[in-house]
Amino acid sequence: MNETLRQAVELLGQGMLGIFVVLGLIALLVVLMQKLSGKR
């Protein structure tokens, strides 16, 4: 039971980390697009 719980928490942590990385990349893309489109 305890081992299963630990594995679940590890998976959850990895998932959260992945989500934050993806969100960060999207934020960077949005900022770049704004800077490029703002030069017109």
mmCIF file of the N, C-alpha and C atoms, coordinates in Angstrom:
data_MODEL
# 
_entry.id   MODEL 
# 
loop_
_atom_site.group_PDB 
_atom_site.id 
_atom_site.type_symbol 
_atom_site.label_atom_id 
_atom_site.label_alt_id 
_atom_site.label_comp_id 
_atom_site.label_asym_id 
_atom_site.label_entity_id 
_atom_site.label_seq_id 
_atom_site.pdbx_PDB_ins_code 
_atom_site.Cartn_x 
_atom_site.Cartn_y 
_atom_site.Cartn_z 
_atom_site.occupancy 
_atom_site.B_iso_or_equiv 
_atom_site.pdbx_formal_charge 
_atom_site.auth_seq_id 
_atom_site.auth_comp_id 
_atom_site.auth_asym_id 
_atom_site.auth_atom_id 
_atom_site.pdbx_PDB_model_num 
ATOM 1   N N  . MET A 1 1  ? 0.847 -1.205 0.000   1.00 0.00 ? 1  MET A N  1 
ATOM 2   C CA . MET A 1 1  ? 0.000 0.000  0.000   1.00 0.00 ? 1  MET A CA 1 
ATOM 3   C C  . MET A 1 1  ? 0.875 1.245  0.000   1.00 0.00 ? 1  MET A C  1 
ATOM 4   N N  . ASN A 1 2  ? 1.836 1.274  0.926   1.00 0.00 ? 2  ASN A N  1 
ATOM 5   C CA . ASN A 1 2  ? 2.693 2.449  1.042   1.00 0.00 ? 2  ASN A CA 1 
ATOM 6   C C  . ASN A 1 2  ? 3.524 2.656  -0.226  1.00 0.00 ? 2  ASN A C  1 
ATOM 7   N N  . GLU A 1 3  ? 4.033 1.546  -0.786  1.00 0.00 ? 3  GLU A N  1 
ATOM 8   C CA . GLU A 1 3  ? 4.841 1.627  -2.011  1.00 0.00 ? 3  GLU A CA 1 
ATOM 9   C C  . GLU A 1 3  ? 3.998 2.147  -3.171  1.00 0.00 ? 3  GLU A C  1 
ATOM 10  N N  . THR A 1 4  ? 2.766 1.655  -3.263  1.00 0.00 ? 4  THR A N  1 
ATOM 11  C CA . THR A 1 4  ? 1.868 2.108  -4.331  1.00 0.00 ? 4  THR A CA 1 
ATOM 12  C C  . THR A 1 4  ? 1.606 3.603  -4.204  1.00 0.00 ? 4  THR A C  1 
ATOM 13  N N  . LEU A 1 5  ? 1.392 4.054  -2.976  1.00 0.00 ? 5  LEU A N  1 
ATOM 14  C CA . LEU A 1 5  ? 1.129 5.475  -2.736  1.00 0.00 ? 5  LEU A CA 1 
ATOM 15  C C  . LEU A 1 5  ? 2.334 6.312  -3.163  1.00 0.00 ? 5  LEU A C  1 
ATOM 16  N N  . ARG A 1 6  ? 3.543 5.814  -2.833  1.00 0.00 ? 6  ARG A N  1 
ATOM 17  C CA . ARG A 1 6  ? 4.764 6.552  -3.198  1.00 0.00 ? 6  ARG A CA 1 
ATOM 18  C C  . ARG A 1 6  ? 4.898 6.662  -4.712  1.00 0.00 ? 6  ARG A C  1 
ATOM 19  N N  . GLN A 1 7  ? 4.601 5.559  -5.422  1.00 0.00 ? 7  GLN A N  1 
ATOM 20  C CA . GLN A 1 7  ? 4.668 5.588  -6.885  1.00 0.00 ? 7  GLN A CA 1 
ATOM 21  C C  . GLN A 1 7  ? 3.655 6.585  -7.448  1.00 0.00 ? 7  GLN A C  1 
ATOM 22  N N  . ALA A 1 8  ? 2.464 6.608  -6.876  1.00 0.00 ? 8  ALA A N  1 
ATOM 23  C CA . ALA A 1 8  ? 1.426 7.528  -7.339  1.00 0.00 ? 8  ALA A CA 1 
ATOM 24  C C  . ALA A 1 8  ? 1.879 8.975  -7.151  1.00 0.00 ? 8  ALA A C  1 
ATOM 25  N N  . VAL A 1 9  ? 2.486 9.267  -6.001  1.00 0.00 ? 9  VAL A N  1 
ATOM 26  C CA . VAL A 1 9  ? 2.943 10.631 -5.725  1.00 0.00 ? 9  VAL A CA 1 
ATOM 27  C C  . VAL A 1 9  ? 4.064 11.013 -6.697  1.00 0.00 ? 9  VAL A C  1 
ATOM 28  N N  . GLU A 1 10 ? 4.946 10.064 -6.991  1.00 0.00 ? 10 GLU A N  1 
ATOM 29  C CA . GLU A 1 10 ? 6.035 10.353 -7.935  1.00 0.00 ? 10 GLU A CA 1 
ATOM 30  C C  . GLU A 1 10 ? 5.480 10.654 -9.318  1.00 0.00 ? 10 GLU A C  1 
ATOM 31  N N  . LEU A 1 11 ? 4.513 9.836  -9.759  1.00 0.00 ? 11 LEU A N  1 
ATOM 32  C CA . LEU A 1 11 ? 3.889 10.076 -11.064 1.00 0.00 ? 11 LEU A CA 1 
ATOM 33  C C  . LEU A 1 11 ? 3.215 11.439 -11.086 1.00 0.00 ? 11 LEU A C  1 
ATOM 34  N N  . LEU A 1 12 ? 2.516 11.770 -10.016 1.00 0.00 ? 12 LEU A N  1 
ATOM 35  C CA . LEU A 1 12 ? 1.833 13.058 -9.936  1.00 0.00 ? 12 LEU A CA 1 
ATOM 36  C C  . LEU A 1 12 ? 2.843 14.201 -10.032 1.00 0.00 ? 12 LEU A C  1 
ATOM 37  N N  . GLY A 1 13 ? 3.968 14.061 -9.313  1.00 0.00 ? 13 GLY A N  1 
ATOM 38  C CA . GLY A 1 13 ? 5.001 15.103 -9.355  1.00 0.00 ? 13 GLY A CA 1 
ATOM 39  C C  . GLY A 1 13 ? 5.564 15.275 -10.750 1.00 0.00 ? 13 GLY A C  1 
ATOM 40  N N  . GLN A 1 14 ? 5.832 14.168 -11.430 1.00 0.00 ? 14 GLN A N  1 
ATOM 41  C CA . GLN A 1 14 ? 6.367 14.251 -12.790 1.00 0.00 ? 14 GLN A CA 1 
ATOM 42  C C  . GLN A 1 14 ? 5.352 14.913 -13.714 1.00 0.00 ? 14 GLN A C  1 
ATOM 43  N N  . GLY A 1 15 ? 4.083 14.563 -13.548 1.00 0.00 ? 15 GLY A N  1 
ATOM 44  C CA . GLY A 1 15 ? 3.043 15.154 -14.384 1.00 0.00 ? 15 GLY A CA 1 
ATOM 45  C C  . GLY A 1 15 ? 2.951 16.653 -14.167 1.00 0.00 ? 15 GLY A C  1 
ATOM 46  N N  . MET A 1 16 ? 2.982 17.075 -12.904 1.00 0.00 ? 16 MET A N  1 
ATOM 47  C CA . MET A 1 16 ? 2.916 18.504 -12.590 1.00 0.00 ? 16 MET A CA 1 
ATOM 48  C C  . MET A 1 16 ? 4.112 19.222 -13.208 1.00 0.00 ? 16 MET A C  1 
ATOM 49  N N  . LEU A 1 17 ? 5.308 18.619 -13.072 1.00 0.00 ? 17 LEU A N  1 
ATOM 50  C CA . LEU A 1 17 ? 6.515 19.219 -13.631 1.00 0.00 ? 17 LEU A CA 1 
ATOM 51  C C  . LEU A 1 17 ? 6.360 19.388 -15.140 1.00 0.00 ? 17 LEU A C  1 
ATOM 52  N N  . GLY A 1 18 ? 5.888 18.354 -15.803 1.00 0.00 ? 18 GLY A N  1 
ATOM 53  C CA . GLY A 1 18 ? 5.700 18.418 -17.256 1.00 0.00 ? 18 GLY A CA 1 
ATOM 54  C C  . GLY A 1 18 ? 4.714 19.524 -17.627 1.00 0.00 ? 18 GLY A C  1 
ATOM 55  N N  . ILE A 1 19 ? 3.631 19.625 -16.878 1.00 0.00 ? 19 ILE A N  1 
ATOM 56  C CA . ILE A 1 19 ? 2.622 20.654 -17.167 1.00 0.00 ? 19 ILE A CA 1 
ATOM 57  C C  . ILE A 1 19 ? 3.234 22.051 -17.023 1.00 0.00 ? 19 ILE A C  1 
ATOM 58  N N  . PHE A 1 20 ? 4.040 22.251 -15.944 1.00 0.00 ? 20 PHE A N  1 
ATOM 59  C CA . PHE A 1 20 ? 4.642 23.567 -15.748 1.00 0.00 ? 20 PHE A CA 1 
ATOM 60  C C  . PHE A 1 20 ? 5.623 23.893 -16.862 1.00 0.00 ? 20 PHE A C  1 
ATOM 61  N N  . VAL A 1 21 ? 6.387 22.895 -17.323 1.00 0.00 ? 21 VAL A N  1 
ATOM 62  C CA . VAL A 1 21 ? 7.334 23.116 -18.427 1.00 0.00 ? 21 VAL A CA 1 
ATOM 63  C C  . VAL A 1 21 ? 6.583 23.529 -19.688 1.00 0.00 ? 21 VAL A C  1 
ATOM 64  N N  . VAL A 1 22 ? 5.501 22.816 -19.990 1.00 0.00 ? 22 VAL A N  1 
ATOM 65  C CA . VAL A 1 22 ? 4.708 23.136 -21.188 1.00 0.00 ? 22 VAL A CA 1 
ATOM 66  C C  . VAL A 1 22 ? 4.120 24.539 -21.077 1.00 0.00 ? 22 VAL A C  1 
ATOM 67  N N  . LEU A 1 23 ? 3.586 24.878 -19.898 1.00 0.00 ? 23 LEU A N  1 
ATOM 68  C CA . LEU A 1 23 ? 3.014 26.218 -19.700 1.00 0.00 ? 23 LEU A CA 1 
ATOM 69  C C  . LEU A 1 23 ? 4.085 27.284 -19.891 1.00 0.00 ? 23 LEU A C  1 
ATOM 70  N N  . GLY A 1 24 ? 5.288 27.037 -19.379 1.00 0.00 ? 24 GLY A N  1 
ATOM 71  C CA . GLY A 1 24 ? 6.386 27.996 -19.538 1.00 0.00 ? 24 GLY A CA 1 
ATOM 72  C C  . GLY A 1 24 ? 6.735 28.189 -21.005 1.00 0.00 ? 24 GLY A C  1 
ATOM 73  N N  . LEU A 1 25 ? 6.798 27.093 -21.761 1.00 0.00 ? 25 LEU A N  1 
ATOM 74  C CA . LEU A 1 25 ? 7.113 27.195 -23.194 1.00 0.00 ? 25 LEU A CA 1 
ATOM 75  C C  . LEU A 1 25 ? 6.030 27.982 -23.918 1.00 0.00 ? 25 LEU A C  1 
ATOM 76  N N  . ILE A 1 26 ? 4.766 27.717 -23.599 1.00 0.00 ? 26 ILE A N  1 
ATOM 77  C CA . ILE A 1 26 ? 3.667 28.450 -24.243 1.00 0.00 ? 26 ILE A CA 1 
ATOM 78  C C  . ILE A 1 26 ? 3.766 29.937 -23.917 1.00 0.00 ? 26 ILE A C  1 
ATOM 79  N N  . ALA A 1 27 ? 4.085 30.268 -22.661 1.00 0.00 ? 27 ALA A N  1 
ATOM 80  C CA . ALA A 1 27 ? 4.213 31.672 -22.264 1.00 0.00 ? 27 ALA A CA 1 
ATOM 81  C C  . ALA A 1 27 ? 5.330 32.340 -23.063 1.00 0.00 ? 27 ALA A C  1 
ATOM 82  N N  . LEU A 1 28 ? 6.461 31.649 -23.223 1.00 0.00 ? 28 LEU A N  1 
ATOM 83  C CA . LEU A 1 28 ? 7.572 32.205 -24.003 1.00 0.00 ? 28 LEU A CA 1 
ATOM 84  C C  . LEU A 1 28 ? 7.145 32.439 -25.447 1.00 0.00 ? 28 LEU A C  1 
ATOM 85  N N  . LEU A 1 29 ? 6.428 31.475 -26.018 1.00 0.00 ? 29 LEU A N  1 
ATOM 86  C CA . LEU A 1 29 ? 5.955 31.619 -27.398 1.00 0.00 ? 29 LEU A CA 1 
ATOM 87  C C  . LEU A 1 29 ? 5.038 32.832 -27.523 1.00 0.00 ? 29 LEU A C  1 
ATOM 88  N N  . VAL A 1 30 ? 4.135 33.002 -26.574 1.00 0.00 ? 30 VAL A N  1 
ATOM 89  C CA . VAL A 1 30 ? 3.200 34.139 -26.624 1.00 0.00 ? 30 VAL A CA 1 
ATOM 90  C C  . VAL A 1 30 ? 3.970 35.456 -26.575 1.00 0.00 ? 30 VAL A C  1 
ATOM 91  N N  . VAL A 1 31 ? 4.961 35.545 -25.687 1.00 0.00 ? 31 VAL A N  1 
ATOM 92  C CA . VAL A 1 31 ? 5.752 36.788 -25.566 1.00 0.00 ? 31 VAL A CA 1 
ATOM 93  C C  . VAL A 1 31 ? 6.494 37.064 -26.880 1.00 0.00 ? 31 VAL A C  1 
ATOM 94  N N  . LEU A 1 32 ? 7.091 36.022 -27.461 1.00 0.00 ? 32 LEU A N  1 
ATOM 95  C CA . LEU A 1 32 ? 7.816 36.202 -28.725 1.00 0.00 ? 32 LEU A CA 1 
ATOM 96  C C  . LEU A 1 32 ? 6.859 36.669 -29.824 1.00 0.00 ? 32 LEU A C  1 
ATOM 97  N N  . MET A 1 33 ? 5.681 36.055 -29.928 1.00 0.00 ? 33 MET A N  1 
ATOM 98  C CA . MET A 1 33 ? 4.711 36.431 -30.946 1.00 0.00 ? 33 MET A CA 1 
ATOM 99  C C  . MET A 1 33 ? 4.295 37.895 -30.767 1.00 0.00 ? 33 MET A C  1 
ATOM 100 N N  . GLN A 1 34 ? 4.085 38.323 -29.520 1.00 0.00 ? 34 GLN A N  1 
ATOM 101 C CA . GLN A 1 34 ? 3.690 39.707 -29.258 1.00 0.00 ? 34 GLN A CA 1 
ATOM 102 C C  . GLN A 1 34 ? 4.797 40.660 -29.693 1.00 0.00 ? 34 GLN A C  1 
ATOM 103 N N  . LYS A 1 35 ? 6.049 40.303 -29.390 1.00 0.00 ? 35 LYS A N  1 
ATOM 104 C CA . LYS A 1 35 ? 7.160 41.191 -29.760 1.00 0.00 ? 35 LYS A CA 1 
ATOM 105 C C  . LYS A 1 35 ? 7.288 41.272 -31.280 1.00 0.00 ? 35 LYS A C  1 
ATOM 106 N N  . LEU A 1 36 ? 7.130 40.139 -31.964 1.00 0.00 ? 36 LEU A N  1 
ATOM 107 C CA . LEU A 1 36 ? 7.260 40.125 -33.430 1.00 0.00 ? 36 LEU A CA 1 
ATOM 108 C C  . LEU A 1 36 ? 6.101 40.886 -34.078 1.00 0.00 ? 36 LEU A C  1 
ATOM 109 N N  . SER A 1 37 ? 4.881 40.682 -33.603 1.00 0.00 ? 37 SER A N  1 
ATOM 110 C CA . SER A 1 37 ? 3.712 41.311 -34.227 1.00 0.00 ? 37 SER A CA 1 
ATOM 111 C C  . SER A 1 37 ? 3.630 42.788 -33.822 1.00 0.00 ? 37 SER A C  1 
ATOM 112 N N  . GLY A 1 38 ? 4.321 43.191 -32.787 1.00 0.00 ? 38 GLY A N  1 
ATOM 113 C CA . GLY A 1 38 ? 4.245 44.577 -32.357 1.00 0.00 ? 38 GLY A CA 1 
ATOM 114 C C  . GLY A 1 38 ? 5.120 45.521 -33.170 1.00 0.00 ? 38 GLY A C  1 
ATOM 115 N N  . LYS A 1 39 ? 5.995 44.945 -34.025 1.00 0.00 ? 39 LYS A N  1 
ATOM 116 C CA . LYS A 1 39 ? 6.922 45.797 -34.792 1.00 0.00 ? 39 LYS A CA 1 
ATOM 117 C C  . LYS A 1 39 ? 6.290 46.418 -36.018 1.00 0.00 ? 39 LYS A C  1 
ATOM 118 N N  . ARG A 1 40 ? 5.124 45.856 -36.431 1.00 0.00 ? 40 ARG A N  1 
ATOM 119 C CA . ARG A 1 40 ? 4.481 46.406 -37.644 1.00 0.00 ? 40 ARG A CA 1 
ATOM 120 C C  . ARG A 1 40 ? 4.184 47.844 -37.401 1.00 0.00 ? 40 ARG A C  1 
# 
